[in-house]
Amino acid sequence: MAPFALIGVDYAGIKTPQFQFTHLHGADPFLDIEMASTGKVVCLELTCIEP
């Protein structure tokens, strides 16, 4: 991804669910109503460039 400027914003925040299908052998990776995330990932950065 190419760098880009966020006009008037000092930081970027991203929040996404984290599913641990690699740790659940035999688990179906397709989600249904009963399936919920096992955690969340939150990131606050000054740039939108992955280190």
C-alpha distances in whole Angstrom, upper triangle without the diagonal:
4,7,9,13,14,18,21,19,19,17,15,17,16,19,19,22,22,24,26,26,26,29,31,33,34,32,31,27,28,28,31,33,35,31,30,27,28,26,23,20,19,17,17,15,16,12,9,7,8,11
4,6,10,13,16,19,18,18,17,15,18,17,21,21,25,25,27,29,30,30,33,35,36,37,36,34,31,31,32,35,36,38,35,33,30,31,29,26,23,21,19,18,16,15,11,9,8,10,12
4,7,10,13,16,15,15,14,13,16,16,20,21,24,25,28,30,31,31,34,36,38,39,37,36,32,33,33,36,37,38,35,33,30,31,28,25,22,20,17,16,13,12,8,7,6,9,12
4,7,9,13,12,13,12,12,15,16,20,21,25,26,29,31,33,33,35,37,39,41,38,37,33,33,33,36,37,39,36,33,31,32,29,26,22,20,17,16,13,11,8,7,9,12,15
4,6,9,9,10,10,11,14,16,20,22,26,27,30,33,35,35,37,39,42,43,40,39,35,36,35,37,38,40,37,34,32,33,30,26,23,21,17,15,13,10,8,8,11,14,16
4,6,6,8,8,8,12,14,18,20,24,26,29,32,34,35,36,38,41,42,39,38,34,34,33,36,36,37,35,32,30,31,28,24,21,19,16,13,12,10,8,9,12,15,18
4,6,8,10,11,14,17,20,23,27,29,32,35,37,38,40,42,44,45,42,41,38,37,36,38,38,40,38,35,33,34,31,27,25,22,19,16,15,12,12,12,15,19,21
4,7,9,11,14,17,20,24,27,30,33,36,38,39,41,42,45,46,43,42,39,39,37,39,39,40,38,35,33,34,31,27,25,21,19,16,15,12,13,14,17,21,22
4,6,7,10,14,17,20,24,26,30,32,35,36,37,39,42,43,40,39,36,36,34,36,36,37,35,32,29,31,27,23,21,18,15,12,11,9,10,12,15,18,20
4,7,10,14,17,20,24,26,29,32,34,35,36,38,41,43,40,40,36,37,35,37,37,38,35,32,29,30,27,23,20,17,14,10,9,6,9,11,14,16,18
4,7,10,14,17,20,22,26,28,31,31,33,35,38,39,36,36,33,33,32,34,34,35,32,29,26,27,23,19,16,13,10,7,5,4,7,9,12,14,15
4,7,10,13,17,19,23,25,27,28,30,32,34,36,33,33,29,29,28,30,30,31,29,26,23,24,20,17,14,11,8,6,5,6,7,7,10,12,14
4,7,10,14,16,19,22,25,26,27,29,32,33,30,30,26,27,25,27,27,28,25,22,19,20,17,13,11,7,6,5,7,9,10,9,12,13,15
4,7,10,12,16,19,21,22,24,25,28,30,27,26,23,23,21,24,24,25,22,19,16,17,14,10,8,6,5,7,9,12,12,10,13,12,15
4,7,10,13,16,19,20,21,23,26,27,24,23,20,20,19,21,21,21,18,15,12,14,11,7,6,4,7,9,12,15,15,14,16,15,18
4,6,10,13,15,17,18,19,22,23,20,20,16,17,15,17,18,18,15,12,10,11,9,6,5,7,9,12,15,18,18,15,17,16,18
4,7,10,12,15,15,16,19,20,17,17,14,14,12,15,15,15,12,9,6,8,6,4,6,9,12,15,18,21,21,19,20,18,21
4,7,9,11,12,13,16,18,15,15,12,14,12,15,16,16,12,10,6,6,5,5,6,10,13,16,19,22,22,20,20,18,20
4,6,8,9,10,13,14,11,11,9,11,10,13,15,14,10,8,5,6,7,8,10,14,16,20,22,26,25,23,23,21,22
4,5,6,7,10,12,10,11,9,12,12,15,17,15,12,11,8,7,8,11,12,16,18,22,24,28,27,25,25,22,23
4,5,5,7,9,6,8,6,10,11,14,16,15,11,12,10,10,12,14,15,19,21,25,27,30,30,27,27,24,25
4,6,7,9,9,11,9,13,14,18,20,19,15,15,13,12,14,16,16,20,22,26,27,31,30,27,26,23,24
4,6,9,9,12,12,15,16,18,20,18,15,15,13,11,13,16,17,21,23,26,28,32,31,29,29,25,26
4,6,5,9,10,13,14,16,18,16,13,13,13,11,14,17,19,22,25,29,31,34,34,31,31,28,29
4,6,9,10,14,15,18,20,18,15,17,16,15,18,20,22,26,28,32,33,37,36,34,33,30,31
4,6,9,12,14,16,18,17,14,16,17,16,19,22,24,27,30,34,35,39,38,35,35,32,33
4,6,9,10,12,15,13,11,13,13,13,16,19,21,25,27,31,33,36,36,33,33,30,31
4,5,8,10,13,12,10,12,13,14,17,19,21,25,27,31,33,36,35,32,32,30,32
4,6,10,13,13,10,11,11,13,15,17,18,22,24,28,29,33,32,28,29,26,28
4,7,10,11,9,11,12,14,17,18,20,23,25,29,30,34,32,29,30,28,30
4,7,8,6,8,9,12,15,16,18,21,24,27,29,33,32,29,30,28,30
4,6,5,8,11,14,17,18,21,23,26,30,32,35,35,32,33,31,34
4,6,8,11,14,17,18,21,23,27,30,32,36,35,33,34,32,35
4,6,10,12,15,17,21,23,27,30,33,36,36,34,35,33,35
4,7,9,12,14,17,20,24,27,30,33,33,30,32,29,32
4,6,9,11,14,17,20,24,27,30,30,28,29,27,29
4,5,7,11,14,17,20,23,27,27,25,26,24,26
4,7,10,14,17,21,23,27,27,26,26,24,25
4,7,10,14,17,20,24,24,23,23,21,23
4,7,10,13,17,20,21,19,20,18,20
4,7,10,13,17,17,16,17,15,16
4,7,10,14,15,14,15,14,16
4,6,10,11,10,12,11,13
4,7,9,10,12,12,13
4,5,7,9,9,11
4,7,9,11,12
4,5,8,10
4,7,9
4,6
4
